[in-house]
Amino acid sequence: MKQWLAAVMFFGAFAANAATDCAKPADGERPQHRVHWSTRSEIQSAGFDVFRAERADGDYVKLNDKPIPSATNSVRTREYEYVDYAIDPCKVYFYYVEAIGEKGNRMKLTEPQQAGPKSAAPAK
């Protein structure tokens, strides 16, 4: 029997506008956070869900309507990204990624990662 596994290599979430405070983005830009992760391998993997909360130990809400498709049975490095446009640029948020197996089983793939204005005090 194969073991289900998605091995994460990198996980990061950051404010794409690189704001040092909560100033509005330049004209035409939408405030956003980009959540990036890469996997070393994906065995019997079906996809990923991204979750967000306003505190590291807070109530997390799933952001994506449908799972983000994975490479399924890949032993190659794969990179993924989710862009969160539903943010307040003056708030700090925490994100984590959950892997979904082919049989519907779930595994928290990453620990929460903070994103938001650099001048904001981190929420705990």
C-alpha positions in Angstrom: 0.0 0.0 0.0 1.4 3.4 -1.0 1.7 6.1 1.7 0.0 9.3 0.8 2.5 12.2 1.0 3.0 15.8 -0.2 6.4 17.0 1.0 6.7 20.8 1.2 9.9 22.5 0.4 9.0 26.1 0.8 6.0 28.1 2.1 5.7 31.9 2.3 3.0 34.5 2.4 3.6 38.1 1.8 2.0 41.4 0.8 2.6 41.7 -2.9 2.6 45.5 -2.8 5.6 45.4 -0.3 4.0 48.1 1.8 5.9 49.2 4.9 2.7 50.6 6.3 -0.9 50.3 5.5 -1.0 53.0 2.8 -3.2 52.4 -0.2 -1.6 50.7 -3.2 -0.8 52.8 -6.2 -3.6 53.6 -8.7 -4.8 50.5 -10.5 -3.3 48.1 -7.9 -5.4 46.0 -5.7 -4.2 45.1 -2.2 -3.2 41.5 -2.2 -1.3 38.8 -0.4 0.5 36.1 -2.4 0.8 32.6 -0.8 3.5 30.5 -2.3 4.5 26.9 -1.7 6.5 24.3 -3.4 6.6 20.5 -3.0 9.4 18.1 -3.3 7.1 15.3 -4.2 3.4 14.5 -4.4 2.3 10.9 -4.0 -1.5 10.3 -4.3 -2.1 14.0 -3.9 -5.3 15.5 -5.4 -4.9 19.2 -4.5 -4.5 21.9 -1.9 -6.7 24.3 0.1 -5.5 27.7 1.5 -6.7 29.0 4.9 -6.5 32.4 6.4 -7.1 33.9 9.9 -6.5 37.2 11.6 -4.5 35.6 14.5 -2.0 32.7 14.4 -4.2 30.8 16.8 -7.5 32.1 15.4 -10.3 30.6 13.5 -9.1 29.8 10.0 -11.4 30.1 6.9 -10.9 28.2 3.7 -10.3 30.8 0.9 -10.5 28.8 -2.4 -13.8 27.5 -3.7 -12.3 24.5 -5.4 -9.1 22.6 -4.4 -6.0 23.9 -6.2 -5.0 20.9 -8.4 -1.8 19.2 -7.6 0.6 17.3 -9.8 -0.8 14.0 -8.4 2.0 11.4 -8.5 5.0 13.6 -9.1 8.5 13.2 -7.7 9.5 16.5 -9.3 9.6 19.9 -7.5 6.3 21.8 -8.2 5.5 25.4 -7.3 2.1 26.8 -6.4 0.6 30.2 -5.7 -2.7 31.6 -4.4 -3.5 35.3 -4.5 -5.8 36.7 -1.8 -7.5 39.9 -2.9 -10.0 40.0 -0.1 -7.7 41.7 2.4 -7.5 44.9 4.4 -4.0 46.3 3.6 -3.8 47.6 7.2 -4.3 44.2 8.8 -2.0 41.3 9.5 -3.2 37.8 8.4 -2.0 34.3 8.8 -2.1 31.6 6.1 -1.6 27.9 5.9 -2.0 25.2 3.2 -3.7 21.9 3.6 -3.0 19.0 1.2 -5.9 16.8 0.0 -5.2 13.1 -0.9 -6.8 11.2 -3.7 -9.2 9.5 -1.3 -10.2 12.8 0.3 -7.9 12.6 3.3 -6.4 15.9 4.5 -3.1 16.9 6.0 -2.0 20.3 7.2 1.0 20.9 4.9 2.4 24.0 6.5 2.5 26.0 9.7 0.8 29.4 9.7 2.8 32.2 7.9 2.2 35.9 8.6 1.5 38.4 5.9 0.6 42.1 6.2 2.0 45.6 6.6 5.5 45.6 8.1 4.6 48.3 10.6 1.7 46.4 12.1 2.2 44.6 15.3 1.8 40.9 14.8 -1.4 39.4 16.2 -0.9 36.5 18.5 
